[in-house]
Amino acid sequence: MRRIYVCVVARMDEDGNITPLWIEWKDGTKYEIDRILSASRLSASYLHPGYFFHVRIQGRERDLGYDGRWYLNVYD
């Protein structure tokens, strides 16, 4: 498994809950997150709480995480 760091547009509500909306690649291609299948909060560090989302993008399930930077887990 390796991480690919990506740009993510997300919404944060008044309670501090984060909802990723879409992913944008370096070439500007955007992929909307169709559905969040599961979400959990991790303690990555004191300054940057971590988040982990199991999402569906264009019908395919992906693991999306945040630890101060957004990343996708890629399984080779």
C-alpha positions as CSV (number, residue, x, y, z in Angstrom):
1,M,0.0,0.0,0.0
2,R,1.2,3.5,-0.8
3,R,-0.3,7.0,-0.4
4,I,-1.1,9.4,-3.2
5,Y,-1.6,12.9,-2.0
6,V,-4.5,14.7,-3.6
7,C,-6.5,17.9,-3.5
8,V,-9.9,17.5,-1.8
9,V,-12.8,19.9,-1.6
10,A,-14.6,19.2,1.7
11,R,-17.3,20.8,3.8
12,M,-16.9,21.4,7.5
13,D,-20.1,22.0,9.5
14,E,-20.5,24.1,12.7
15,D,-19.7,21.0,14.8
16,G,-16.4,20.4,13.1
17,N,-17.5,17.4,11.1
18,I,-15.7,17.1,7.7
19,T,-17.4,15.8,4.6
20,P,-15.2,15.3,1.5
21,L,-17.1,16.3,-1.6
22,W,-14.7,15.7,-4.5
23,I,-11.1,14.9,-5.3
24,E,-9.0,16.9,-7.8
25,W,-5.9,15.5,-9.5
26,K,-2.9,17.6,-10.3
27,D,-4.1,17.8,-14.0
28,G,-7.3,19.5,-12.8
29,T,-9.5,16.4,-13.3
30,K,-12.3,16.3,-10.7
31,Y,-14.0,13.2,-9.3
32,E,-17.2,13.6,-7.2
33,I,-17.4,11.4,-4.2
34,D,-20.7,9.5,-4.8
35,R,-21.1,8.2,-1.3
36,I,-19.3,8.0,2.0
37,L,-19.5,4.3,3.1
38,S,-17.9,4.8,6.4
39,A,-16.0,7.5,8.3
40,S,-13.9,7.4,11.4
41,R,-11.8,9.9,13.3
42,L,-8.2,8.9,14.1
43,S,-5.7,10.7,16.3
44,A,-2.8,11.2,13.9
45,S,-1.2,13.8,16.1
46,Y,-2.0,16.5,18.6
47,L,-2.0,19.3,16.0
48,H,-3.7,17.3,13.1
49,P,-6.5,14.9,14.0
50,G,-6.8,12.2,11.4
51,Y,-9.8,11.2,9.5
52,F,-10.4,8.1,7.4
53,F,-13.2,7.7,4.9
54,H,-14.2,4.6,2.9
55,V,-15.8,6.2,-0.2
56,R,-17.3,5.4,-3.5
57,I,-16.1,7.3,-6.6
58,Q,-17.6,6.5,-10.0
59,G,-18.8,3.1,-8.6
60,R,-15.4,2.1,-7.2
61,E,-14.6,1.9,-3.5
62,R,-11.6,3.9,-2.3
63,D,-9.8,4.7,1.0
64,L,-9.4,8.4,1.6
65,G,-7.6,9.8,4.6
66,Y,-6.6,13.0,6.1
67,D,-3.6,13.5,8.5
68,G,-2.9,17.2,7.8
69,R,-2.9,16.4,4.0
70,W,-5.5,14.4,2.0
71,Y,-4.4,11.1,0.5
72,L,-5.8,8.0,-1.3
73,N,-4.5,4.6,-0.3
74,V,-3.4,2.7,-3.4
75,Y,-3.0,-1.1,-3.2
76,D,-0.5,-2.3,-5.8
